[in-house]
Amino acid sequence: MAKRTKSALKANRQNVKRREQNRQMRSKLRTALKSIRASLDAKDLTAAKAALSRTVSIVDKMATKGIIHRNTAARYKSRIAKRLTKAVA
């Protein structure tokens, strides 16, 4: 059985709230990555370039907040940028 102290109950409330916020951010990231990949697959370079800055911003924000690891963020950004430059060339 879980602890029933005031501090434990508050910590549990905070954990639930943070977990939901992290889940929403991760979902937003996956959606952004999916949209930029779709525009790259459709050869829509203008939409891909516009989506790149939004996606990089989301990735950086998540890495700063510790939702994803900074190396993971770097990997996401690198792979997207590489695909974009390959599509432009």
C-alpha positions as CSV (number, residue, x, y, z in Angstrom):
1,M,0.0,0.0,0.0
2,A,1.2,3.5,-0.8
3,K,2.3,5.9,1.8
4,R,-0.4,8.3,3.0
5,T,1.6,11.2,4.3
6,K,0.8,14.7,3.0
7,S,4.2,14.9,1.2
8,A,3.7,11.5,-0.4
9,L,0.2,12.4,-1.6
10,K,1.5,15.7,-3.0
11,A,4.4,14.0,-4.7
12,N,2.0,11.6,-6.3
13,R,-0.2,14.4,-7.6
14,Q,2.9,16.2,-9.0
15,N,4.1,12.9,-10.7
16,V,0.7,12.4,-12.3
17,K,0.6,15.9,-13.6
18,R,4.2,15.8,-15.0
19,R,3.7,12.4,-16.6
20,E,0.7,13.8,-18.5
21,Q,2.6,16.9,-19.6
22,N,5.6,14.7,-20.7
23,R,3.2,12.4,-22.6
24,Q,1.6,15.4,-24.4
25,M,5.1,16.8,-25.4
26,R,6.2,13.4,-26.6
27,S,3.1,13.1,-28.7
28,K,3.6,16.6,-30.1
29,L,7.2,15.6,-31.0
30,R,6.1,12.4,-32.8
31,T,3.5,14.3,-34.7
32,A,6.0,17.0,-35.8
33,L,8.5,14.3,-36.9
34,K,5.8,12.5,-38.8
35,S,4.6,15.6,-40.6
36,I,8.2,16.6,-41.7
37,R,8.8,13.1,-42.9
38,A,5.6,13.1,-44.8
39,S,6.4,16.4,-46.5
40,L,9.9,15.1,-47.4
41,D,8.3,11.9,-48.9
42,A,5.9,14.0,-50.9
43,K,8.8,16.1,-52.2
44,D,7.2,19.3,-50.7
45,L,10.4,21.1,-49.8
46,T,8.9,24.4,-48.8
47,A,6.6,22.7,-46.2
48,A,9.5,20.6,-45.0
49,K,11.7,23.7,-44.5
50,A,9.0,25.4,-42.6
51,A,8.4,22.3,-40.5
52,L,12.1,21.9,-39.8
53,S,12.4,25.0,-37.6
54,R,9.2,24.1,-35.7
55,T,10.4,20.5,-35.1
56,V,13.9,21.5,-34.1
57,S,12.4,24.0,-31.6
58,I,10.2,21.2,-30.1
59,V,13.2,18.8,-29.9
60,D,15.4,21.4,-28.2
61,K,12.7,22.2,-25.7
62,M,12.2,18.6,-24.8
63,A,15.9,18.0,-24.4
64,T,16.2,21.1,-22.1
65,K,13.4,19.9,-19.9
66,G,14.8,16.4,-19.7
67,I,11.9,14.7,-21.4
68,I,14.3,13.2,-24.0
69,H,18.1,12.8,-23.7
70,R,20.2,15.4,-25.4
71,N,21.9,12.8,-27.6
72,T,18.5,11.6,-28.8
73,A,17.6,15.2,-29.6
74,A,20.8,15.6,-31.6
75,R,20.1,12.4,-33.4
76,Y,16.6,13.5,-34.4
77,K,17.8,16.9,-35.6
78,S,20.8,15.4,-37.5
79,R,18.7,12.8,-39.3
80,I,16.0,15.3,-40.3
81,A,18.5,17.8,-41.6
82,K,20.4,15.2,-43.5
83,R,17.2,14.0,-45.2
84,L,16.3,17.6,-46.1
85,T,19.7,18.4,-47.6
86,K,19.6,15.2,-49.5
87,A,16.1,16.0,-50.9
88,V,17.2,19.6,-51.9
89,A,20.3,18.3,-53.7
